[in-house]
Amino acid sequence: MKTSKGYKVIVYLLLIIFSAYFLFPFLWIVLTAFKTEAEVHHFPPNFFPDKMQFVNFINAWKAQPFGLYLKNSVLITVLTTLGQVLSCSLIAYGFARYDFRFKNGLFILLLATMMIPWDVTMIPLYMQFNMFGWINTLKPLIVPSFFGSAYFVFLLRQFLMNVPKELEHAAKIDGANDLQTYWKIFMPIMKAPLTLIAVLNMLSVWNDYLGPLIFLQDRTKYTLALGLASFKGVHELQILPIMAITIIMMIPPVIAFLYAQKYIVEGISGAIK
């Protein structure tokens, strides 16, 4: 059944309108960060600045040790992403390709943990990490990622369930053991869903505020999200530096999403199948 040209025009017009509606606040933040203080408080407000003030970003960055905050955020994000990719892929591979006793029950129990909000486990986790002596270190924010995530395991398992058994048989005929089959055969196959997991984990960890707020006390260990929150408290009435730091914080997730959007669509569609 062919779609009429008028119908396509209406659909594209609606998409453009909704896109403009959602992009307008983002564009306003970006353009406001380049304005002068007088332009920010000018009424009626001007959408475009008269002259781009790049010095706003330099002054805001030097107001607090954001370089150190950025280093901590990058370290936590990279290590947690690596931990999630390795642990979740290995767990999902076991659930999808092996038959063992209580397999279905254990998988249901794993999925049941998704119904427990993090706020409920917050106090027990703090007590546990305090017993380990990990409070005021980056370990509580990194180590748990190496034990997997129920949601990511579910996505990868659903993807692996569609992979034919013949691949494993061929690998065994070539003399590969189970670990070699997982690493050399299935890891390349899972490129799309693993990229999806990496991006989702990056977005979650990069923007995480509550976790660092609970486990970190020393300002030298602050993440960028926590540093931005404290920066807002100090510069509550100053719009320009807040806008500038907010834009800087948004850049890595936007770049990651634009780079991986193809794999994100493939990973979601593969998991659904």
C-alpha positions in Angstrom: 0.0 0.0 0.0 1.5 3.3 -1.2 1.7 6.3 1.1 0.3 9.5 -0.4 2.6 12.5 -0.8 0.4 14.7 1.4 0.5 12.2 4.2 4.3 12.2 4.1 4.4 16.0 4.2 2.2 16.1 7.2 4.3 13.5 9.0 7.6 15.4 8.3 6.0 18.7 9.3 5.0 17.3 12.6 8.4 15.7 13.2 10.0 19.1 12.5 7.7 20.9 14.9 8.3 18.4 17.7 12.1 18.4 17.0 12.1 22.2 17.3 10.1 22.0 20.5 12.6 19.7 22.2 15.7 21.3 20.8 14.7 24.9 21.7 15.7 24.6 25.4 19.1 23.0 24.5 19.8 25.8 21.9 18.8 28.4 24.5 21.3 27.0 27.0 24.1 26.9 24.4 23.5 30.5 23.2 23.0 31.9 26.7 26.4 30.5 27.7 28.0 32.8 25.1 26.2 36.0 26.2 27.4 38.8 28.4 25.9 39.4 31.8 23.9 42.4 30.5 22.5 40.3 27.6 21.3 37.6 30.0 19.2 40.1 32.0 18.1 42.1 29.0 14.3 42.4 28.5 12.9 41.4 26.1 15.5 38.6 25.9 17.7 38.2 22.7 18.0 34.7 21.3 21.4 35.2 19.8 24.3 36.9 21.5 25.8 40.1 20.0 29.3 38.6 20.3 30.4 35.1 21.3 32.0 35.3 24.8 34.2 32.2 24.9 35.8 33.6 28.1 32.7 32.5 30.0 33.8 28.9 29.7 37.4 29.7 30.8 36.3 31.6 33.8 33.7 29.0 34.9 36.3 26.2 34.4 38.8 28.0 36.6 36.3 28.8 39.4 36.7 25.3 40.8 39.0 22.3 40.1 36.8 21.0 37.3 39.9 19.4 35.6 40.2 17.1 38.6 36.4 16.4 38.7 36.6 15.6 35.0 39.5 13.2 35.6 37.5 11.4 38.3 34.4 11.2 36.1 36.3 9.8 33.2 38.1 7.2 35.3 34.8 6.0 36.9 32.9 6.0 33.6 35.6 4.0 31.7 36.1 1.4 34.4 32.4 0.9 35.1 31.7 0.5 31.4 34.5 -2.0 31.0 33.2 -3.9 34.1 29.6 -4.0 32.8 30.6 -5.1 29.3 32.8 -7.9 30.5 30.6 -9.2 33.4 27.2 -8.8 31.7 28.4 -10.5 28.5 29.9 -13.4 30.4 26.8 -13.9 32.6 24.4 -13.6 29.6 26.5 -16.1 27.6 26.2 -18.6 30.4 22.4 -18.2 30.7 21.8 -18.2 26.9 24.2 -21.0 25.7 24.4 -23.5 28.7 21.9 -25.8 30.3 22.3 -26.3 34.0 20.2 -27.0 37.1 18.0 -24.2 38.4 18.9 -22.1 35.3 15.4 -20.6 34.8 14.9 -20.0 38.5 18.2 -18.2 38.8 17.4 -16.1 35.8 14.0 -15.1 37.2 15.7 -14.3 40.5 18.2 -12.1 38.7 15.4 -10.2 36.9 13.5 -9.8 40.2 16.4 -7.7 41.5 15.4 -5.1 38.9 12.2 -4.4 41.0 14.3 -3.3 44.0 15.0 0.4 43.8 18.5 1.6 44.6 17.2 3.8 47.3 16.2 0.7 49.3 19.7 -0.8 49.2 21.4 2.5 49.7 21.9 2.2 53.5 22.9 -1.5 53.5 25.4 -0.7 50.7 26.8 2.1 52.7 27.2 -0.1 55.8 28.9 -2.8 53.7 31.3 -0.4 52.0 32.1 1.2 55.3 33.0 -2.2 56.7 35.3 -2.7 53.8 36.9 0.7 54.4 35.8 2.0 51.0 34.0 5.1 52.0 35.5 8.3 50.6 37.2 6.3 47.8 36.1 5.6 44.2 35.8 1.8 44.8 32.0 1.8 45.7 31.4 3.5 42.4 33.5 1.2 40.3 33.7 -2.3 41.8 29.9 -3.2 41.7 29.9 -2.8 37.9 32.2 -5.9 37.6 29.3 -8.0 39.1 26.9 -7.2 36.3 23.5 -5.5 35.9 20.3 -7.5 35.6 18.9 -5.2 32.8 22.0 -5.5 30.7 22.2 -9.3 31.2 18.6 -9.6 30.0 19.4 -7.5 26.9 22.4 -9.6 26.0 20.7 -12.9 26.8 17.8 -12.1 24.5 20.3 -11.3 21.7 22.3 -14.4 22.2 19.2 -16.6 22.2 19.0 -15.9 18.4 22.5 -17.0 17.6 22.5 -20.4 15.9 24.2 -23.3 17.8 26.2 -24.2 14.7 28.7 -21.5 15.5 29.6 -23.2 18.8 29.8 -26.6 17.1 32.2 -25.2 14.4 34.4 -23.6 17.1 34.6 -26.9 19.0 35.5 -28.7 15.8 38.3 -26.2 15.3 39.6 -27.0 18.9 38.3 -23.9 20.7 37.4 -24.2 24.4 34.5 -22.5 26.0 36.4 -19.4 27.0 37.9 -19.0 23.5 34.4 -19.5 21.9 33.0 -16.8 24.1 35.8 -14.3 23.5 36.6 -14.9 19.8 33.1 -15.9 18.4 30.4 -14.3 20.6 32.1 -11.1 21.7 32.4 -9.8 18.0 28.8 -10.9 17.4 27.6 -8.9 20.4 29.2 -5.6 19.1 25.9 -3.8 18.7 24.3 -4.7 22.0 27.6 -4.2 23.8 27.8 -0.7 22.3 24.2 -0.1 23.5 25.2 -1.2 27.0 28.3 0.9 27.0 26.4 4.1 26.0 23.6 3.5 28.5 26.0 2.8 31.3 28.0 5.9 30.4 24.9 8.1 30.5 24.0 6.7 33.9 27.4 6.9 35.5 28.4 10.3 33.9 25.2 12.0 35.2 25.1 10.1 38.6 24.8 12.5 41.5 23.4 10.5 44.4 26.1 7.7 44.4 29.1 10.1 44.6 27.2 12.3 47.1 26.8 9.3 49.5 30.2 7.6 49.2 32.5 10.6 48.6 33.5 13.2 51.2 36.8 14.6 50.0 36.3 17.3 47.3 39.4 16.0 45.5 37.4 12.8 44.7 34.3 14.6 43.4 32.9 13.7 40.0 31.9 16.3 37.5 28.2 15.9 38.4 28.8 16.4 42.1 31.2 19.3 41.4 28.6 21.0 39.2 26.0 20.6 42.0 28.3 22.3 44.5 29.2 24.9 41.9 25.5 25.8 41.5 25.2 26.2 45.2 28.1 28.7 45.3 27.0 30.5 42.0 23.3 30.2 42.5 22.5 33.7 41.1 25.1 33.6 38.4 23.6 32.1 35.2 26.6 32.3 32.8 29.1 30.0 34.7 26.3 27.5 35.4 25.3 27.4 31.7 28.9 27.0 30.6 29.8 24.1 32.9 26.5 22.4 32.1 27.3 22.5 28.4 30.8 21.1 29.0 29.2 18.3 31.0 26.8 17.5 28.1 29.4 17.2 25.4 30.8 13.6 26.1 27.3 11.9 26.3 26.2 13.7 23.1 29.3 12.6 21.2 28.9 9.0 22.5 25.3 8.9 21.4 26.0 10.4 17.9 28.8 7.9 17.4 27.0 4.9 18.6 23.4 5.6 17.5 23.6 3.0 14.7 24.7 0.3 17.1 22.1 1.4 19.6 19.3 0.7 17.2 20.8 -2.6 16.2 21.3 -3.6 19.8 17.7 -2.8 20.8 16.2 -4.5 17.7 18.4 -7.6 18.2 17.4 -7.8 21.9 13.7 -7.6 21.0 13.9 -10.3 18.4 
